[in-house]
Amino acid sequence: MTVSLPAFQSLPLSLAQLSLAAVLKCGQSFRWTTVSHADDTEYRLCLRDRVVCLRQSPTTLFYRSVYPDPQPSLTQAALRDAETLVWLQDYFQLDIDLAALYNEWSVRDPVFARMQSRFQGIRILRQDPWENLVSFICSSNNNISRITKMVHALCKQYSSPLLTFPGENTTYHPFPPPSALAESSVSGSLRSLGFGYRAEFIQRTARMLVDTHGRAALSHDKLEPAEKWLMGLRDITTNEAREELLKFVGKEVVPVDTHVHQIAMKYYGLKGSPNGKKVNMTPKLYEDVNAKLFNVWGEYAGWAHSVLFTADLKSFASYGLTEAAGLSNATIVNVLPTPPITPASSSKRAHDTFLEASDTLTENNYNYTLAERVKRRRRVK
């Protein structure tokens, strides 16, 4: 259904705090669509009951929510727009001063200092756990472009259309809930869409979540059980598990693989194999690298890692060498004033994070969480 478009609202926010061109294209989220305009770029994401639209200038984030018919009243629209603002603050974790973190990392790390101005505004997104888990499964032996196509195909196949913009052909679909992907027939359907072996993992995971948790929200506040559970889903590495955990609970968790290990040896003095042979990535080595980079970057080491990860992507090879695409000083017309900002909750607060470990899973007999063990290892070095 085609709908009318409301005006954009504005939120003062510099590129140093958030760069849409970087953070929405660096492999964290795969459902944002890009619409090019004459003087800027618009980014859109379909939520359950609305499509959130974002544009950006060097000093301002512009946002609006588009709703399906029947359109809300002025009072209802104001309430929903306030909800959108709260969602944006939470999704981008705007209560965290990213510019201050970049300055801290640059002081602590000359390697980071050389890239901070080019790759500014990259922060960890706080995404819906279920959507992120499915995207994570799709990422196995895959690239960003293909993952994006798979995730959009899944939404189109298993989620009813929400709306279409005037003069456009694209129909926006929300992300389907686990119940929509839990039936056994889903595996075959996803295989026909090109998901390959990932199809079965998605269906089985959805079935397990529905059987274990019903329609309850997925959350967890402990690293170790969640990491163990993730690694049990399929043949994945500790690095991939930590990558997902970082998006929900692990500002201190640094995803580690052979590439990150090489970076730690080259730039940060971590010892390698004495005979120069390839090093096996053992659990102890994972923690040694994680502890080393934690010592370099500090409390938000996982966030600093995301900047280095983005800088290493081939799609970002020329990023920041010229003016970032989609940004201009042009004033966006028909902009409404920003409503009062809801006070941001502390970054320390408890919040829904990731998958709640199934009651049927055996708890690990660890005395400390991963983050706690990293801190203890740091103190004794």
C-alpha positions in Angstrom: 0.0 0.0 0.0 1.3 3.5 -0.9 1.3 6.0 1.9 1.9 9.8 2.4 5.2 10.9 3.7 5.7 13.0 6.8 8.4 15.6 7.3 11.8 14.9 8.6 12.7 15.8 12.1 16.3 16.8 13.2 18.7 15.6 15.9 22.0 17.5 16.3 24.6 14.8 15.8 28.1 15.1 14.3 29.8 12.6 11.9 32.3 12.0 14.7 29.5 10.5 16.7 27.7 8.6 13.9 28.5 8.0 10.3 25.5 6.3 8.6 27.6 5.7 5.4 30.0 3.6 7.4 28.1 1.9 10.3 25.2 0.8 8.1 27.4 -0.7 5.4 30.2 -2.4 7.4 28.5 -5.8 7.9 26.7 -5.3 11.2 23.1 -5.0 9.8 21.9 -6.2 6.4 18.4 -4.8 6.0 19.0 -1.1 5.6 18.1 0.0 2.1 19.8 3.0 0.4 17.9 5.5 -1.7 19.9 8.1 -3.6 18.6 11.7 -3.9 20.0 14.6 -5.7 21.9 16.1 -2.8 22.1 13.2 -0.2 21.4 9.6 0.6 18.5 8.2 2.5 18.7 5.0 4.6 15.5 3.0 5.4 14.8 0.1 7.8 11.4 -1.7 8.1 10.4 -2.4 11.7 7.3 -4.2 12.7 4.9 -1.3 12.3 6.8 1.4 10.5 9.7 2.3 8.2 12.4 4.4 9.8 14.1 6.8 7.3 17.4 8.5 8.0 19.4 11.2 6.3 22.5 13.0 7.5 24.5 16.2 7.2 27.9 16.8 8.8 26.2 18.2 11.9 22.7 16.7 12.0 20.8 13.4 11.8 17.4 13.7 10.1 14.8 11.1 10.8 11.2 10.2 10.1 8.8 7.3 10.5 6.5 6.3 7.7 3.4 4.3 8.7 1.0 2.1 6.8 -2.7 3.2 6.3 -4.7 4.1 8.1 -2.5 7.0 9.1 -2.2 7.8 12.8 -3.8 11.0 14.1 -1.6 14.0 15.0 -1.5 12.9 18.6 -0.8 9.3 17.8 1.9 10.3 15.3 3.6 12.5 17.9 3.7 9.6 20.4 5.0 7.2 17.7 7.7 9.7 16.6 8.8 10.0 20.2 9.1 6.2 20.2 11.2 6.3 17.1 13.6 8.8 18.7 14.0 6.5 21.7 14.6 3.6 19.4 17.3 5.5 17.5 19.0 6.4 20.7 19.0 2.8 21.8 19.8 1.2 18.4 22.9 3.5 17.8 23.7 3.6 21.6 23.9 7.4 21.5 24.4 7.6 25.2 28.0 6.6 24.5 30.3 9.4 23.5 32.1 7.9 20.5 34.3 11.0 19.8 35.7 10.7 23.3 36.4 7.0 22.8 38.2 7.7 19.5 40.3 10.3 21.3 41.1 7.8 24.1 42.0 5.0 21.6 44.2 7.4 19.6 46.1 8.4 22.7 46.6 4.8 23.7 47.3 3.5 20.3 49.2 5.2 17.5 47.9 2.6 15.0 44.3 3.7 15.7 45.4 7.4 15.6 46.4 7.0 12.0 42.9 6.0 10.9 40.6 7.8 13.3 39.8 10.8 11.0 39.2 8.6 8.0 36.9 6.0 9.7 35.0 8.2 12.1 31.6 7.6 13.5 31.7 3.7 13.6 29.8 2.4 16.6 28.3 -1.0 17.6 24.6 -1.3 16.8 22.2 -2.7 19.4 20.1 -4.9 17.1 17.2 -7.2 17.6 18.7 -10.5 18.8 16.6 -12.8 16.6 17.3 -10.9 13.4 20.9 -10.7 14.2 21.2 -14.4 14.9 19.7 -15.3 11.5 22.0 -12.8 9.8 24.9 -14.4 11.6 23.9 -17.9 10.3 23.7 -16.4 6.8 27.2 -15.0 7.2 28.9 -18.4 7.2 31.4 -18.5 4.2 29.7 -15.4 2.7 30.1 -11.8 1.9 28.2 -8.7 2.8 26.5 -8.3 -0.6 25.2 -11.9 -0.7 24.1 -11.9 3.0 22.1 -8.7 2.3 20.3 -10.4 -0.7 19.6 -13.5 1.4 18.2 -11.6 4.4 15.9 -9.5 2.1 14.7 -12.6 0.3 13.9 -14.2 3.6 11.8 -11.2 4.7 9.9 -11.1 1.4 9.1 -14.8 1.6 8.0 -15.0 5.2 6.8 -11.6 6.2 3.7 -9.7 4.9 4.4 -6.4 3.1 4.0 -3.3 5.3 4.0 -0.4 2.8 5.3 1.1 -0.4 6.6 4.6 -0.9 4.9 6.9 -3.4 6.4 6.7 -6.8 8.5 3.7 -5.9 8.2 0.0 -6.6 10.0 -1.4 -3.5 7.8 -3.0 -0.9 9.0 -3.0 2.7 8.7 -6.2 4.8 9.4 -6.5 8.5 11.7 -9.3 9.8 9.8 -12.5 10.3 9.5 -13.9 13.9 10.9 -17.3 14.8 7.4 -18.9 14.6 7.3 -18.0 10.8 10.5 -20.0 10.2 10.0 -22.9 12.5 8.1 -25.3 10.3 10.0 -28.2 8.7 9.0 -27.0 5.2 11.0 -23.8 5.6 14.4 -25.6 5.0 13.4 -26.6 1.5 12.0 -23.2 0.7 15.1 -21.4 1.9 17.3 -23.8 -0.1 15.3 -22.8 -3.2 16.1 -19.2 -2.4 19.8 -20.0 -2.4 20.5 -20.4 1.3 22.2 -23.8 0.8 23.2 -25.6 4.0 22.3 -22.5 6.1 18.6 -23.2 5.4 18.5 -26.1 7.9 20.3 -24.2 10.5 17.9 -21.3 10.4 14.8 -23.6 10.5 16.2 -25.8 13.3 17.2 -22.7 15.3 13.8 -21.2 14.9 12.1 -24.4 15.9 14.3 -24.7 19.0 13.6 -21.1 20.1 9.9 -21.5 19.6 9.9 -24.8 21.6 12.0 -23.5 24.3 10.9 -19.9 24.7 7.7 -19.6 22.8 7.2 -16.0 21.8 9.2 -14.6 24.7 11.9 -12.0 24.1 15.4 -13.4 23.6 17.9 -12.1 26.1 20.9 -13.1 28.2 23.2 -11.2 30.5 26.1 -13.7 30.7 28.8 -14.2 28.1 30.0 -17.8 28.6 26.6 -19.7 28.4 25.6 -17.6 25.4 29.0 -18.2 23.6 28.8 -21.9 24.3 25.2 -22.0 23.0 26.2 -20.1 19.8 29.1 -22.4 19.1 26.7 -25.4 19.4 24.4 -24.1 16.7 26.8 -25.0 13.9 30.4 -25.4 13.1 31.5 -21.8 13.9 34.6 -20.3 15.5 34.9 -18.6 18.8 35.6 -15.4 16.8 32.2 -15.5 15.1 30.5 -16.2 18.4 32.2 -13.3 20.1 31.3 -11.1 17.1 27.7 -11.6 17.7 28.0 -11.4 21.5 29.8 -8.0 21.1 26.7 -6.5 19.5 24.6 -7.2 22.7 26.8 -7.7 25.8 30.4 -7.5 25.1 32.0 -4.0 24.8 35.1 -5.7 26.3 34.9 -8.8 24.0 37.3 -8.6 21.0 36.5 -11.1 18.2 39.7 -13.0 17.5 40.7 -14.9 14.4 44.1 -15.6 12.6 43.9 -12.1 11.0 43.3 -10.3 14.3 46.1 -12.4 15.8 48.5 -11.3 13.0 47.5 -7.7 13.7 48.2 -8.2 17.4 51.7 -9.6 16.6 52.5 -6.9 14.0 51.4 -3.8 15.8 50.9 -4.7 19.5 53.8 -6.9 20.4 52.1 -10.2 20.9 54.5 -13.1 20.6 53.9 -15.6 17.7 55.3 -19.0 16.9 59.0 -19.2 17.5 59.7 -21.0 14.2 57.3 -18.8 12.2 54.9 -21.6 11.5 51.1 -21.0 11.4 49.7 -20.8 14.9 46.7 -22.9 15.9 44.0 -20.7 17.4 43.5 -22.4 20.8 41.2 -21.1 23.5 44.2 -19.9 25.4 45.5 -17.9 22.4 42.0 -16.4 21.9 42.1 -15.1 25.4 45.7 -14.0 25.2 44.9 -11.9 22.1 41.7 -10.6 23.6 43.6 -9.6 26.8 46.3 -7.9 24.8 44.0 -5.8 22.8 41.9 -5.0 25.9 45.1 -3.6 27.4 45.7 -1.5 24.3 42.2 -0.1 23.9 40.6 -0.4 27.3 37.0 -0.9 28.4 35.4 -0.5 24.9 38.0 -2.7 23.1 35.3 -4.5 21.2 34.1 -1.2 19.7 37.7 -0.2 18.7 38.0 -3.6 17.0 34.9 -2.8 14.8 36.7 0.2 13.4 39.8 -1.8 12.5 37.5 -4.5 11.0 35.7 -1.9 8.8 39.0 -0.4 7.7 40.1 -3.9 6.5 37.0 -4.4 4.3 37.6 -4.3 0.5 34.4 -2.3 0.1 36.0 0.4 2.2 39.3 0.6 0.4 38.6 4.1 -0.9 36.3 5.2 2.0 37.2 8.5 3.5 39.7 9.4 0.8 37.2 11.7 -0.7 34.0 13.3 0.7 31.8 10.6 2.1 29.0 9.7 -0.2 25.5 10.8 0.8 26.7 13.8 2.9 26.3 17.4 2.1 25.8 20.8 3.7 22.6 21.3 1.9 19.6 22.0 4.1 16.9 19.4 4.0 13.6 21.2 3.5 10.4 20.7 5.5 12.2 19.8 8.7 10.4 19.8 12.0 12.0 20.6 15.3 13.2 17.7 17.4 11.0 16.7 20.3 12.5 16.6 23.8 15.0 13.8 24.1 14.2 11.1 26.5 17.0 10.9 29.0 19.3 8.1 27.9 19.8 5.2 30.2 23.2 4.4 31.5 25.4 2.2 29.4 25.9 0.2 32.5 22.2 -0.7 32.9 20.9 -4.2 32.5 19.2 -4.5 29.1 18.0 -7.2 26.9 21.0 -8.6 25.2 21.1 -11.9 23.4 19.7 -15.4 23.3 18.6 -16.8 26.7 20.3 -20.1 27.1 17.9 -23.0 26.9 17.0 -24.6 30.2 17.9 -27.9 28.6 21.5 -26.9 28.1 24.1 -27.8 30.6 25.6 -24.7 32.4 29.4 -24.4 32.1 31.1 -24.7 35.5 33.1 -21.6 35.2 33.8 -19.4 38.2 34.2 -16.4 36.0 32.6 -15.0 32.8 34.8 -14.4 29.8 35.1 -10.7 30.5 36.0 -11.4 34.2 38.7 -13.9 33.2 40.1 -11.4 30.7 40.3 -8.7 33.5 42.0 -11.2 35.8 44.5 -12.2 33.2 45.2 -8.5 32.5 45.9 -7.8 36.2 48.4 -10.6 36.6 50.5 -9.6 33.5 
